[in-house]
Amino acid sequence: MNDFVMPTYARFPLTLVRGAGARVWDDQGREYLDFIAGIAVNGLGHAHPAMVQAISEQAGQMLHCSNLFHIPRQQQLAGRLCKLSGLDAAFFCNSGAEANEAAIKLARKYWFDKGSARRTIITAARSFHGRTLQTLTATGQDKVKVGFDPLPPGFVHVPLNNLAALEDMIGEDTAAILLEPLQGEGGVNEAGDDYLQAVRALCDATGVLLLLDEVQTGIGRTGEMFGFEHTGVRPDILTLAKGMGGGVPIGAMLANKKVAASFGPGTHGSTFGGNPLSCTAALTVLDVIEQEQLLANVREQGARLKQGLRSLKDRHQQIHDVRGRGLLLGMAFDTEVAPVIERCRENGLLLLSAGPKVLRLLPPLNVTVQEIDEALTILSRSVAQMEAA
């Protein structure tokens, strides 16, 4: 079936052909509760009526327009995102990796324009920032770098939540600090609120730029529109993707005025970035989040799911931690979670990992009480079956 597709993914033995809300169906007609949501992409679930209508109407008008021309929907989206984030300007691309690539380039260009040699970017161990050569080098996981040397210079890593290590690493060549408020791929590891506040203060004191990668945490996933809102901290540069388009590829890099000024004509670009279709999808996501009060739902259902996971932890010795925020939650096991994922799939629940021993749960932002309870029931039964086997 995949004879002509490069084998870059270890795919589940499942072919999904249809979705509605938090549920999907395979080519055999079997139904599953989807708590992967396209890896935090399908924030409104599948086939949300507002998304279907908006995309269909936009497709009948214009799918793509070169960025050589003004694009009204792009301008509207940029305004919405800047107003929500408190930042001043947006650049649009197609993915999280591209957004982070743009952020790294902008940070270095900012210092170049100031006549400074600052170029080094500090990131966290176990972080994940993308698959381009620069963003995989920024990533604090060696496994994604094997075989791709020589890697570009200018990146160093420190342990997350270790302020002393971060302070020690800052030098005269440090351009920026790049962090995820909550690491998704790296194991659902949360940067403490106090830590992020201290990092912001450190950046203010040293002039180093603060870059926050909210590709996975942004657009409501943690119960606020952006993860940084839990802390009162605002970055100099912010990156978004995944849930922003609700399934249509789009990424964004936002910056404050002083930094954004370093990107002028010819400094960066994207053929498809911010086209009418993707911007329409993103605007619809923002509209639905507001109209259906989904941030409140994320907080409520996230708390319910987290409490259910903690109750499960109390009943099973192999589970030693439950962590995360909103509807980006992880459950850490003493053993590898692949068999648990497989058993859950057999029982009708789709989950994924965040490293070999962490189960990751990413339901859509509009998940219901009934769906949360159903997922917990299936997960509990699956873990019990694993222990009895």
Secondary structure, DSSP 4 states (H G I P E B T S, - for coil): --TTS---S---S--EEEEEBTEEEETT--EEEESSHHHHT-TT-BS-HHHHHHHHHHHTT-S---TTS--HHHHHHHHHHHHHHT--EEEEESSHHHHHHHHHHHHHHHHHHTT----EEEEETT----SSHHHHHHSS-GGGTTT-PSPPS-EEEE-TT-HHHHHHH--TTEEEEEE-SEETTTTSEEPPHHHHHHHHHHHHHH--EEEEE-TTTTTTTTSSSSGGGGTT---SEEEE-GGGGTTS--EEEEE-HHHHTT--TTS---SSTT-HHHHHHHHHHHHHHHHTTHHHHHHHHHHHHHHHHHHHHHH-TTEEEEEEETTEEEEEESS-SHHHHHHHHHTTEE-EESSTTEEEE---TT--HHHHHHHHHHHHHHHHHHHH-
